[in-house]
Amino acid sequence: MNELTIFSPATIANISCGFDVLGLALDTVGDEMTIRKVSQKGVRITKIIGQNLPKETHKNVAGVAALALLAEIESNFGFEIEIDKRIKPGSGIGSSAASSAGAVWAINELLGKPFNPLDLVRFAMEGERLASGVAHADNVAPALFGGFTLVRSYEPLDIIKINTPSELFATVIHPQIEIKTSDARNILKTTVPLKDAIKQWGNVGGLISGLYTNDYELIGRSLEDYIIEPIRSILIPAFDKVKEESINTGALGCGISGSGPSIFALSKGKEIATKVAETMKLVYDKVGIEYDIHVSKVNTKGIKILEIK
Ligand code: HSE
């Protein structure tokens, strides 16, 4: 096996209450990447289609993540990476994470899996550091582990894969405006009032409990963010309206996907998730901003192999 073509999923980070610690992987949206083992040492990005992104290895998130992995092995060979970029950068659904995680996952497979998933998260986080200035793991972890993930601790890195209730579907609307994660982080306050922290960690516990007990009502009640959403939602046109109408349509909850501008809702069953998509479209048609919209089951596998050569 010298070459792998993979699907690397888009992800929803934060999931309302879990800023920088919670994330989930999507099934129907993601990048396709081909990673090839070659005799020439080092890492080269040989092709990028779909988006205008740097091909220089040190300026590309997939390149940087791959280099972080290769720095920990002895090798007299290298890798070429081709990226079919289907997730737009600055969309809030883990564009940089999909490229970073995909690169290190495929290289690890081609090497015969010398590294465990936690190591791969560590390497992929270097891509996130390049993209946003902060090595957050809440997008790369669900891409690599699949399903819902919790970053219990950053130092030392401790990641837990959480149960995914089988009927949980996500609806994501991506308004065609770009919000850089670094900008969306710079506007945040650095301290949290105790009364907000109490409500927030109550919800994190509630969400995790709901995911393990398949309690959809509890999941819905827990999808509230008292800390980040009130600040960031100002950057997203019609956020409050989308949230209100999605919940009126039957969504369990609704919030900002990652650092935005995408907005996500979780629903029980595909039928409600599809109705929520129609509702979101109606709101955005009135706003007059173009959008992409996705309905997806939660992807419990993470990265998937499409072709082996
Ligand atoms: N937790 C990160 C943030 C995710 O909200 O800034 C970015 O996708």
py3Dmol code that shows the C-alpha trace and the ligand (Angstrom):
import py3Dmol

protein = """\
ATOM      1  CA  MET A   1       0.000   0.000   0.000  1.00  0.00           C
ATOM      2  CA  ASN A   2       1.664   3.220  -1.199  1.00  0.00           C
ATOM      3  CA  GLU A   3      -1.266   5.530  -1.771  1.00  0.00           C
ATOM      4  CA  LEU A   4      -4.549   6.251  -0.005  1.00  0.00           C
ATOM      5  CA  THR A   5      -7.504   8.381  -1.026  1.00  0.00           C
ATOM      6  CA  ILE A   6      -9.597   9.350   1.979  1.00  0.00           C
ATOM      7  CA  PHE A   7     -12.674  11.306   3.035  1.00  0.00           C
ATOM      8  CA  SER A   8     -11.858  13.645   5.914  1.00  0.00           C
ATOM      9  CA  PRO A   9     -15.003  14.988   7.574  1.00  0.00           C
ATOM     10  CA  ALA A  10     -16.185  18.465   8.406  1.00  0.00           C
ATOM     11  CA  THR A  11     -16.753  18.914  12.140  1.00  0.00           C
ATOM     12  CA  ILE A  12     -18.832  21.040  14.495  1.00  0.00           C
ATOM     13  CA  ALA A  13     -16.713  22.320  17.379  1.00  0.00           C
ATOM     14  CA  ASN A  14     -17.930  23.673  20.735  1.00  0.00           C
ATOM     15  CA  ILE A  15     -21.497  22.236  20.320  1.00  0.00           C
ATOM     16  CA  SER A  16     -22.797  25.328  22.159  1.00  0.00           C
ATOM     17  CA  CYS A  17     -21.717  24.676  25.748  1.00  0.00           C
ATOM     18  CA  GLY A  18     -18.242  23.147  25.232  1.00  0.00           C
ATOM     19  CA  PHE A  19     -15.960  25.883  23.904  1.00  0.00           C
ATOM     20  CA  ASP A  20     -12.637  24.303  22.835  1.00  0.00           C
ATOM     21  CA  VAL A  21     -13.544  20.921  24.372  1.00  0.00           C
ATOM     22  CA  LEU A  22     -16.559  19.400  22.560  1.00  0.00           C
ATOM     23  CA  GLY A  23     -16.901  18.456  18.889  1.00  0.00           C
ATOM     24  CA  LEU A  24     -18.659  16.100  16.501  1.00  0.00           C
ATOM     25  CA  ALA A  25     -17.916  14.747  13.026  1.00  0.00           C
ATOM     26  CA  LEU A  26     -20.254  15.052  10.029  1.00  0.00           C
ATOM     27  CA  ASP A  27     -21.006  12.381   7.461  1.00  0.00           C
ATOM     28  CA  THR A  28     -21.963  14.192   4.264  1.00  0.00           C
ATOM     29  CA  VAL A  29     -19.482  17.073   4.162  1.00  0.00           C
ATOM     30  CA  GLY A  30     -15.711  16.759   3.996  1.00  0.00           C
ATOM     31  CA  ASP A  31     -12.520  17.008   1.969  1.00  0.00           C
ATOM     32  CA  GLU A  32     -11.069  14.289  -0.218  1.00  0.00           C
ATOM     33  CA  MET A  33      -7.324  13.779  -0.027  1.00  0.00           C
ATOM     34  CA  THR A  34      -4.797  11.500  -1.705  1.00  0.00           C
ATOM     35  CA  ILE A  35      -1.594  10.779   0.211  1.00  0.00           C
ATOM     36  CA  ARG A  36       1.273   8.983  -1.527  1.00  0.00           C
ATOM     37  CA  LYS A  37       4.481   7.532  -0.099  1.00  0.00           C
ATOM     38  CA  VAL A  38       7.436   8.523  -2.320  1.00  0.00           C
ATOM     39  CA  SER A  39      11.193   7.993  -2.278  1.00  0.00           C
ATOM     40  CA  GLN A  40      11.964  11.728  -2.070  1.00  0.00           C
ATOM     41  CA  LYS A  41      12.253  12.791   1.579  1.00  0.00           C
ATOM     42  CA  GLY A  42       9.976  15.432   3.117  1.00  0.00           C
ATOM     43  CA  VAL A  43       6.379  16.492   2.467  1.00  0.00           C
ATOM     44  CA  ARG A  44       5.098  18.112  -0.728  1.00  0.00           C
ATOM     45  CA  ILE A  45       1.609  19.449  -1.445  1.00  0.00           C
ATOM     46  CA  THR A  46       1.402  18.530  -5.126  1.00  0.00           C
ATOM     47  CA  LYS A  47      -2.184  19.537  -5.906  1.00  0.00           C
ATOM     48  CA  ILE A  48      -5.005  21.572  -4.355  1.00  0.00           C
ATOM     49  CA  ILE A  49      -8.340  21.898  -6.089  1.00  0.00           C
ATOM     50  CA  GLY A  50     -11.509  23.669  -4.936  1.00  0.00           C
ATOM     51  CA  GLN A  51      -9.874  26.503  -2.986  1.00  0.00           C
ATOM     52  CA  ASN A  52      -6.973  28.864  -3.384  1.00  0.00           C
ATOM     53  CA  LEU A  53      -4.633  27.766  -0.576  1.00  0.00           C
ATOM     54  CA  PRO A  54      -0.838  27.844  -0.238  1.00  0.00           C
ATOM     55  CA  LYS A  55       1.057  24.833  -1.585  1.00  0.00           C
ATOM     56  CA  GLU A  56       4.265  25.590   0.338  1.00  0.00           C
ATOM     57  CA  THR A  57       4.513  22.835   2.934  1.00  0.00           C
ATOM     58  CA  HIS A  58       5.234  25.216   5.835  1.00  0.00           C
ATOM     59  CA  LYS A  59       2.282  27.444   4.959  1.00  0.00           C
ATOM     60  CA  ASN A  60      -0.241  24.652   4.461  1.00  0.00           C
ATOM     61  CA  VAL A  61      -2.001  23.131   7.498  1.00  0.00           C
ATOM     62  CA  ALA A  62      -1.803  19.588   6.062  1.00  0.00           C
ATOM     63  CA  GLY A  63       1.893  20.096   5.350  1.00  0.00           C
ATOM     64  CA  VAL A  64       2.660  21.386   8.841  1.00  0.00           C
ATOM     65  CA  ALA A  65       0.736  18.558  10.519  1.00  0.00           C
ATOM     66  CA  ALA A  66       2.507  15.970   8.334  1.00  0.00           C
ATOM     67  CA  LEU A  67       5.910  17.472   9.184  1.00  0.00           C
ATOM     68  CA  ALA A  68       5.070  17.264  12.920  1.00  0.00           C
ATOM     69  CA  LEU A  69       4.446  13.526  12.493  1.00  0.00           C
ATOM     70  CA  LEU A  70       7.565  12.901  10.388  1.00  0.00           C
ATOM     71  CA  ALA A  71       9.693  14.706  12.983  1.00  0.00           C
ATOM     72  CA  GLU A  72       9.020  11.773  15.336  1.00  0.00           C
ATOM     73  CA  ILE A  73      10.170   8.936  13.022  1.00  0.00           C
ATOM     74  CA  GLU A  74      13.344   7.963  11.191  1.00  0.00           C
ATOM     75  CA  SER A  75      12.532   7.942   7.471  1.00  0.00           C
ATOM     76  CA  ASN A  76      14.416   7.816   4.179  1.00  0.00           C
ATOM     77  CA  PHE A  77      11.212   8.452   2.218  1.00  0.00           C
ATOM     78  CA  GLY A  78       8.575  11.185   2.036  1.00  0.00           C
ATOM     79  CA  PHE A  79       4.943  11.947   1.184  1.00  0.00           C
ATOM     80  CA  GLU A  80       2.971  13.795  -1.476  1.00  0.00           C
ATOM     81  CA  ILE A  81      -0.425  15.243  -0.586  1.00  0.00           C
ATOM     82  CA  GLU A  82      -3.256  16.130  -2.974  1.00  0.00           C
ATOM     83  CA  ILE A  83      -6.274  17.950  -1.534  1.00  0.00           C
ATOM     84  CA  ASP A  84      -9.720  18.248  -3.074  1.00  0.00           C
ATOM     85  CA  LYS A  85     -10.873  21.037  -0.783  1.00  0.00           C
ATOM     86  CA  ARG A  86     -14.636  20.844  -0.420  1.00  0.00           C
ATOM     87  CA  ILE A  87     -14.910  22.657   2.925  1.00  0.00           C
ATOM     88  CA  LYS A  88     -14.414  26.388   2.538  1.00  0.00           C
ATOM     89  CA  PRO A  89     -11.847  27.992   4.857  1.00  0.00           C
ATOM     90  CA  GLY A  90     -13.442  30.312   7.411  1.00  0.00           C
ATOM     91  CA  SER A  91     -16.752  28.418   7.313  1.00  0.00           C
ATOM     92  CA  GLY A  92     -16.798  27.247  10.951  1.00  0.00           C
ATOM     93  CA  ILE A  93     -17.056  23.553  10.101  1.00  0.00           C
ATOM     94  CA  GLY A  94     -13.448  22.576  10.570  1.00  0.00           C
ATOM     95  CA  SER A  95     -11.872  23.228   7.175  1.00  0.00           C
ATOM     96  CA  SER A  96      -8.289  23.372   8.462  1.00  0.00           C
ATOM     97  CA  ALA A  97      -8.936  20.438  10.806  1.00  0.00           C
ATOM     98  CA  ALA A  98     -10.106  18.181   7.973  1.00  0.00           C
ATOM     99  CA  SER A  99      -6.886  18.817   6.015  1.00  0.00           C
ATOM    100  CA  SER A 100      -4.592  18.487   9.045  1.00  0.00           C
ATOM    101  CA  ALA A 101      -6.287  15.387  10.447  1.00  0.00           C
ATOM    102  CA  GLY A 102      -6.604  13.748   7.016  1.00  0.00           C
ATOM    103  CA  ALA A 103      -2.901  14.156   6.260  1.00  0.00           C
ATOM    104  CA  VAL A 104      -1.624  12.629   9.505  1.00  0.00           C
ATOM    105  CA  TRP A 105      -4.257   9.862   9.575  1.00  0.00           C
ATOM    106  CA  ALA A 106      -3.360   8.693   6.053  1.00  0.00           C
ATOM    107  CA  ILE A 107       0.398   8.901   6.637  1.00  0.00           C
ATOM    108  CA  ASN A 108      -0.003   6.827   9.801  1.00  0.00           C
ATOM    109  CA  GLU A 109      -1.937   4.185   7.833  1.00  0.00           C
ATOM    110  CA  LEU A 110       0.754   4.108   5.104  1.00  0.00           C
ATOM    111  CA  LEU A 111       3.415   3.665   7.797  1.00  0.00           C
ATOM    112  CA  GLY A 112       1.598   0.680   9.372  1.00  0.00           C
ATOM    113  CA  LYS A 113       0.044   2.665  12.254  1.00  0.00           C
ATOM    114  CA  PRO A 114       3.003   3.464  14.511  1.00  0.00           C
ATOM    115  CA  PHE A 115       0.975   6.220  16.224  1.00  0.00           C
ATOM    116  CA  ASN A 116      -2.250   6.075  18.259  1.00  0.00           C
ATOM    117  CA  PRO A 117      -5.198   8.469  17.694  1.00  0.00           C
ATOM    118  CA  LEU A 118      -4.072  10.735  20.547  1.00  0.00           C
ATOM    119  CA  ASP A 119      -0.657  11.174  18.879  1.00  0.00           C
ATOM    120  CA  LEU A 120      -2.421  12.001  15.620  1.00  0.00           C
ATOM    121  CA  VAL A 121      -4.497  14.678  17.375  1.00  0.00           C
ATOM    122  CA  ARG A 122      -1.262  16.163  18.710  1.00  0.00           C
ATOM    123  CA  PHE A 123       0.236  16.358  15.183  1.00  0.00           C
ATOM    124  CA  ALA A 124      -2.976  17.690  13.600  1.00  0.00           C
ATOM    125  CA  MET A 125      -3.171  20.415  16.275  1.00  0.00           C
ATOM    126  CA  GLU A 126      -0.041  21.929  14.697  1.00  0.00           C
ATOM    127  CA  GLY A 127      -2.149  22.577  11.588  1.00  0.00           C
ATOM    128  CA  GLU A 128      -4.716  24.319  13.791  1.00  0.00           C
ATOM    129  CA  ARG A 129      -1.974  26.400  15.367  1.00  0.00           C
ATOM    130  CA  LEU A 130      -0.975  27.591  11.882  1.00  0.00           C
ATOM    131  CA  ALA A 131      -4.590  28.305  10.878  1.00  0.00           C
ATOM    132  CA  SER A 132      -5.812  30.166  13.951  1.00  0.00           C
ATOM    133  CA  GLY A 133      -2.819  30.873  16.165  1.00  0.00           C
ATOM    134  CA  VAL A 134      -4.129  28.438  18.797  1.00  0.00           C
ATOM    135  CA  ALA A 135      -3.640  24.658  18.788  1.00  0.00           C
ATOM    136  CA  HIS A 136      -7.230  23.802  19.731  1.00  0.00           C
ATOM    137  CA  ALA A 137      -8.250  20.133  19.376  1.00  0.00           C
ATOM    138  CA  ASP A 138     -12.055  20.268  19.276  1.00  0.00           C
ATOM    139  CA  ASN A 139     -12.237  19.895  15.460  1.00  0.00           C
ATOM    140  CA  VAL A 140      -9.314  17.525  14.835  1.00  0.00           C
ATOM    141  CA  ALA A 141     -10.381  15.159  17.664  1.00  0.00           C
ATOM    142  CA  PRO A 142     -13.827  14.279  16.213  1.00  0.00           C
ATOM    143  CA  ALA A 143     -12.326  14.059  12.692  1.00  0.00           C
ATOM    144  CA  LEU A 144      -9.786  11.486  13.972  1.00  0.00           C
ATOM    145  CA  PHE A 145     -11.894   9.616  16.568  1.00  0.00           C
ATOM    146  CA  GLY A 146     -15.321   9.955  14.903  1.00  0.00           C
ATOM    147  CA  GLY A 147     -18.604  10.726  16.682  1.00  0.00           C
ATOM    148  CA  PHE A 148     -18.667  13.155  19.615  1.00  0.00           C
ATOM    149  CA  THR A 149     -15.412  13.874  21.424  1.00  0.00           C
ATOM    150  CA  LEU A 150     -14.470  15.634  24.635  1.00  0.00           C
ATOM    151  CA  VAL A 151     -11.056  17.183  25.218  1.00  0.00           C
ATOM    152  CA  ARG A 152     -11.025  16.531  28.964  1.00  0.00           C
ATOM    153  CA  SER A 153      -7.593  18.109  29.280  1.00  0.00           C
ATOM    154  CA  TYR A 154      -5.075  19.862  27.023  1.00  0.00           C
ATOM    155  CA  GLU A 155      -2.106  19.383  29.350  1.00  0.00           C
ATOM    156  CA  PRO A 156      -1.680  16.492  29.334  1.00  0.00           C
ATOM    157  CA  LEU A 157      -3.782  15.850  26.247  1.00  0.00           C
ATOM    158  CA  ASP A 158      -6.708  13.594  27.213  1.00  0.00           C
ATOM    159  CA  ILE A 159      -9.481  12.941  24.691  1.00  0.00           C
ATOM    160  CA  ILE A 160     -12.602  10.892  25.278  1.00  0.00           C
ATOM    161  CA  LYS A 161     -14.895   9.549  22.575  1.00  0.00           C
ATOM    162  CA  ILE A 162     -18.507  10.019  23.667  1.00  0.00           C
ATOM    163  CA  ASN A 163     -21.494   7.863  22.715  1.00  0.00           C
ATOM    164  CA  THR A 164     -23.562   9.024  19.700  1.00  0.00           C
ATOM    165  CA  PRO A 165     -27.335   8.436  19.901  1.00  0.00           C
ATOM    166  CA  SER A 166     -28.332   6.746  16.628  1.00  0.00           C
ATOM    167  CA  GLU A 167     -31.113   9.148  15.637  1.00  0.00           C
ATOM    168  CA  LEU A 168     -29.122  12.346  16.037  1.00  0.00           C
ATOM    169  CA  PHE A 169     -28.866  14.489  12.877  1.00  0.00           C
ATOM    170  CA  ALA A 170     -27.185  17.833  12.316  1.00  0.00           C
ATOM    171  CA  THR A 171     -28.382  20.652  10.076  1.00  0.00           C
ATOM    172  CA  VAL A 172     -25.730  23.230   9.175  1.00  0.00           C
ATOM    173  CA  ILE A 173     -26.228  26.464   7.265  1.00  0.00           C
ATOM    174  CA  HIS A 174     -23.108  28.182   6.015  1.00  0.00           C
ATOM    175  CA  PRO A 175     -23.745  31.825   5.094  1.00  0.00           C
ATOM    176  CA  GLN A 176     -21.230  32.821   2.415  1.00  0.00           C
ATOM    177  CA  ILE A 177     -19.288  35.244   4.565  1.00  0.00           C
ATOM    178  CA  GLU A 178     -15.899  34.445   6.044  1.00  0.00           C
ATOM    179  CA  ILE A 179     -15.096  34.730   9.756  1.00  0.00           C
ATOM    180  CA  LYS A 180     -11.488  33.964  10.613  1.00  0.00           C
ATOM    181  CA  THR A 181     -11.184  31.832  13.743  1.00  0.00           C
ATOM    182  CA  SER A 182      -8.372  34.105  14.952  1.00  0.00           C
ATOM    183  CA  ASP A 183     -10.686  37.167  14.698  1.00  0.00           C
ATOM    184  CA  ALA A 184     -13.564  35.315  16.377  1.00  0.00           C
ATOM    185  CA  ARG A 185     -11.218  34.398  19.240  1.00  0.00           C
ATOM    186  CA  ASN A 186      -9.755  37.879  19.632  1.00  0.00           C
ATOM    187  CA  ILE A 187     -13.162  39.402  20.470  1.00  0.00           C
ATOM    188  CA  LEU A 188     -13.772  37.006  23.378  1.00  0.00           C
ATOM    189  CA  LYS A 189     -13.418  38.054  27.000  1.00  0.00           C
ATOM    190  CA  THR A 190     -10.678  36.291  28.933  1.00  0.00           C
ATOM    191  CA  THR A 191     -12.615  35.968  32.193  1.00  0.00           C
ATOM    192  CA  VAL A 192     -15.987  34.346  32.904  1.00  0.00           C
ATOM    193  CA  PRO A 193     -18.386  35.458  35.658  1.00  0.00           C
ATOM    194  CA  LEU A 194     -18.930  32.627  38.153  1.00  0.00           C
ATOM    195  CA  LYS A 195     -22.713  32.644  37.602  1.00  0.00           C
ATOM    196  CA  ASP A 196     -22.197  31.988  33.857  1.00  0.00           C
ATOM    197  CA  ALA A 197     -19.576  29.306  34.510  1.00  0.00           C
ATOM    198  CA  ILE A 198     -22.036  27.475  36.789  1.00  0.00           C
ATOM    199  CA  LYS A 199     -24.710  27.417  34.059  1.00  0.00           C
ATOM    200  CA  GLN A 200     -22.160  26.395  31.418  1.00  0.00           C
ATOM    201  CA  TRP A 201     -20.649  23.418  33.230  1.00  0.00           C
ATOM    202  CA  GLY A 202     -24.144  22.278  34.208  1.00  0.00           C
ATOM    203  CA  ASN A 203     -24.895  22.101  30.479  1.00  0.00           C
ATOM    204  CA  VAL A 204     -21.656  20.296  29.597  1.00  0.00           C
ATOM    205  CA  GLY A 205     -22.502  17.607  32.166  1.00  0.00           C
ATOM    206  CA  GLY A 206     -26.108  17.500  30.943  1.00  0.00           C
ATOM    207  CA  LEU A 207     -25.069  17.115  27.300  1.00  0.00           C
ATOM    208  CA  ILE A 208     -22.621  14.288  28.033  1.00  0.00           C
ATOM    209  CA  SER A 209     -25.216  12.529  30.191  1.00  0.00           C
ATOM    210  CA  GLY A 210     -27.883  12.942  27.482  1.00  0.00           C
ATOM    211  CA  LEU A 211     -25.552  11.513  24.824  1.00  0.00           C
ATOM    212  CA  TYR A 212     -24.859   8.404  26.917  1.00  0.00           C
ATOM    213  CA  THR A 213     -28.479   7.801  27.951  1.00  0.00           C
ATOM    214  CA  ASN A 214     -29.971   8.659  24.522  1.00  0.00           C
ATOM    215  CA  ASP A 215     -32.054  11.321  26.274  1.00  0.00           C
ATOM    216  CA  TYR A 216     -32.813  13.676  23.388  1.00  0.00           C
ATOM    217  CA  GLU A 217     -34.742  16.140  25.577  1.00  0.00           C
ATOM    218  CA  LEU A 218     -31.790  16.456  27.935  1.00  0.00           C
ATOM    219  CA  ILE A 219     -29.445  16.954  24.950  1.00  0.00           C
ATOM    220  CA  GLY A 220     -31.710  19.768  23.764  1.00  0.00           C
ATOM    221  CA  ARG A 221     -31.916  21.464  27.176  1.00  0.00           C
ATOM    222  CA  SER A 222     -28.130  21.360  27.436  1.00  0.00           C
ATOM    223  CA  LEU A 223     -27.430  23.049  24.069  1.00  0.00           C
ATOM    224  CA  GLU A 224     -27.089  26.532  25.580  1.00  0.00           C
ATOM    225  CA  ASP A 225     -23.994  28.722  25.599  1.00  0.00           C
ATOM    226  CA  TYR A 226     -23.884  31.584  28.112  1.00  0.00           C
ATOM    227  CA  ILE A 227     -20.267  32.555  27.482  1.00  0.00           C
ATOM    228  CA  ILE A 228     -19.260  32.598  23.807  1.00  0.00           C
ATOM    229  CA  GLU A 229     -22.483  32.818  21.771  1.00  0.00           C
ATOM    230  CA  PRO A 230     -23.668  36.183  23.153  1.00  0.00           C
ATOM    231  CA  ILE A 231     -20.432  37.760  21.883  1.00  0.00           C
ATOM    232  CA  ARG A 232     -19.892  35.920  18.589  1.00  0.00           C
ATOM    233  CA  SER A 233     -23.500  35.813  17.423  1.00  0.00           C
ATOM    234  CA  ILE A 234     -23.268  39.542  16.673  1.00  0.00           C
ATOM    235  CA  LEU A 235     -20.987  38.654  13.721  1.00  0.00           C
ATOM    236  CA  ILE A 236     -23.580  36.320  12.152  1.00  0.00           C
ATOM    237  CA  PRO A 237     -26.516  37.871  10.271  1.00  0.00           C
ATOM    238  CA  ALA A 238     -29.949  36.707  11.526  1.00  0.00           C
ATOM    239  CA  PHE A 239     -28.423  34.296  14.053  1.00  0.00           C
ATOM    240  CA  ASP A 240     -31.166  34.822  16.662  1.00  0.00           C
ATOM    241  CA  LYS A 241     -33.904  34.367  14.059  1.00  0.00           C
ATOM    242  CA  VAL A 242     -32.356  31.133  12.694  1.00  0.00           C
ATOM    243  CA  LYS A 243     -32.033  29.782  16.238  1.00  0.00           C
ATOM    244  CA  GLU A 244     -35.586  30.681  17.259  1.00  0.00           C
ATOM    245  CA  GLU A 245     -37.182  29.345  14.061  1.00  0.00           C
ATOM    246  CA  SER A 246     -35.089  26.133  14.100  1.00  0.00           C
ATOM    247  CA  ILE A 247     -36.218  25.338  17.637  1.00  0.00           C
ATOM    248  CA  ASN A 248     -39.835  26.192  16.706  1.00  0.00           C
ATOM    249  CA  THR A 249     -39.505  23.699  13.827  1.00  0.00           C
ATOM    250  CA  GLY A 250     -38.515  20.954  16.248  1.00  0.00           C
ATOM    251  CA  ALA A 251     -34.723  21.118  16.551  1.00  0.00           C
ATOM    252  CA  LEU A 252     -33.408  20.008  19.940  1.00  0.00           C
ATOM    253  CA  GLY A 253     -31.072  23.002  20.012  1.00  0.00           C
ATOM    254  CA  CYS A 254     -29.182  25.411  17.788  1.00  0.00           C
ATOM    255  CA  GLY A 255     -25.925  27.347  18.067  1.00  0.00           C
ATOM    256  CA  ILE A 256     -22.801  28.623  16.332  1.00  0.00           C
ATOM    257  CA  SER A 257     -20.720  25.942  14.622  1.00  0.00           C
ATOM    258  CA  GLY A 258     -17.139  26.405  15.799  1.00  0.00           C
ATOM    259  CA  SER A 259     -16.174  30.046  15.403  1.00  0.00           C
ATOM    260  CA  GLY A 260     -18.912  30.669  12.802  1.00  0.00           C
ATOM    261  CA  PRO A 261     -20.387  31.900  10.539  1.00  0.00           C
ATOM    262  CA  SER A 262     -22.013  28.451  10.131  1.00  0.00           C
ATOM    263  CA  ILE A 263     -24.995  27.796  12.388  1.00  0.00           C
ATOM    264  CA  PHE A 264     -25.844  24.237  13.428  1.00  0.00           C
ATOM    265  CA  ALA A 265     -28.933  22.579  14.844  1.00  0.00           C
ATOM    266  CA  LEU A 266     -29.258  19.055  16.242  1.00  0.00           C
ATOM    267  CA  SER A 267     -32.498  17.136  15.734  1.00  0.00           C
ATOM    268  CA  LYS A 268     -33.933  13.714  16.497  1.00  0.00           C
ATOM    269  CA  GLY A 269     -34.370  12.036  13.096  1.00  0.00           C
ATOM    270  CA  LYS A 270     -33.654  13.025   9.506  1.00  0.00           C
ATOM    271  CA  GLU A 271     -37.175  14.263   8.875  1.00  0.00           C
ATOM    272  CA  ILE A 272     -37.002  17.033  11.475  1.00  0.00           C
ATOM    273  CA  ALA A 273     -33.404  17.870  10.490  1.00  0.00           C
ATOM    274  CA  THR A 274     -34.573  18.324   6.879  1.00  0.00           C
ATOM    275  CA  LYS A 275     -37.490  20.540   7.977  1.00  0.00           C
ATOM    276  CA  VAL A 276     -35.030  22.607  10.021  1.00  0.00           C
ATOM    277  CA  ALA A 277     -32.947  23.049   6.843  1.00  0.00           C
ATOM    278  CA  GLU A 278     -36.031  24.415   5.050  1.00  0.00           C
ATOM    279  CA  THR A 279     -36.657  26.820   7.936  1.00  0.00           C
ATOM    280  CA  MET A 280     -33.049  28.036   7.928  1.00  0.00           C
ATOM    281  CA  LYS A 281     -33.232  28.562   4.141  1.00  0.00           C
ATOM    282  CA  LEU A 282     -36.395  30.678   4.490  1.00  0.00           C
ATOM    283  CA  VAL A 283     -34.695  32.938   7.043  1.00  0.00           C
ATOM    284  CA  TYR A 284     -31.573  33.374   4.910  1.00  0.00           C
ATOM    285  CA  ASP A 285     -33.511  33.897   1.665  1.00  0.00           C
ATOM    286  CA  LYS A 286     -35.009  36.981   3.356  1.00  0.00           C
ATOM    287  CA  VAL A 287     -31.594  38.163   4.573  1.00  0.00           C
ATOM    288  CA  GLY A 288     -30.321  37.985   0.996  1.00  0.00           C
ATOM    289  CA  ILE A 289     -26.991  36.310   1.764  1.00  0.00           C
ATOM    290  CA  GLU A 290     -26.052  33.198  -0.230  1.00  0.00           C
ATOM    291  CA  TYR A 291     -25.560  29.991   1.741  1.00  0.00           C
ATOM    292  CA  ASP A 292     -24.728  26.300   1.587  1.00  0.00           C
ATOM    293  CA  ILE A 293     -26.852  23.965   3.655  1.00  0.00           C
ATOM    294  CA  HIS A 294     -26.154  20.432   4.851  1.00  0.00           C
ATOM    295  CA  VAL A 295     -28.159  17.756   6.649  1.00  0.00           C
ATOM    296  CA  SER A 296     -25.960  15.010   8.051  1.00  0.00           C
ATOM    297  CA  LYS A 297     -26.018  12.108  10.429  1.00  0.00           C
ATOM    298  CA  VAL A 298     -23.281  12.234  13.053  1.00  0.00           C
ATOM    299  CA  ASN A 299     -20.308  10.346  11.564  1.00  0.00           C
ATOM    300  CA  THR A 300     -19.208   7.845  14.193  1.00  0.00           C
ATOM    301  CA  LYS A 301     -16.216   6.553  12.168  1.00  0.00           C
ATOM    302  CA  GLY A 302     -14.376   9.799  11.356  1.00  0.00           C
ATOM    303  CA  ILE A 303     -11.942   9.584   8.434  1.00  0.00           C
ATOM    304  CA  LYS A 304     -12.775   6.928   5.830  1.00  0.00           C
ATOM    305  CA  ILE A 305     -10.710   5.227   3.124  1.00  0.00           C
ATOM    306  CA  LEU A 306     -12.096   5.721  -0.403  1.00  0.00           C
ATOM    307  CA  GLU A 307      -9.340   4.017  -2.407  1.00  0.00           C
ATOM    308  CA  ILE A 308      -6.147   2.049  -1.728  1.00  0.00           C
ATOM    309  CA  LYS A 309      -3.304   1.667  -4.248  1.00  0.00           C
TER     310      LYS A 309
END
"""
ligand_1 = """\
8
HSE
N -13.118 26.057 19.593
C -12.704 26.802 18.430
C -13.298 28.197 18.523
C -13.214 26.104 17.197
O -14.494 28.290 18.787
O -12.565 29.164 18.360
C -12.874 26.774 15.910
O -13.431 26.007 14.848
"""
view = py3Dmol.view(width=600, height=400)
view.addModel(protein, "pdb")
view.setStyle({"model": 0}, {"cartoon": {"style": "trace"}})
view.addModel(ligand_1, "xyz")
view.setStyle({"model": 1}, {"stick": {}})
view.zoomTo()
view.show()
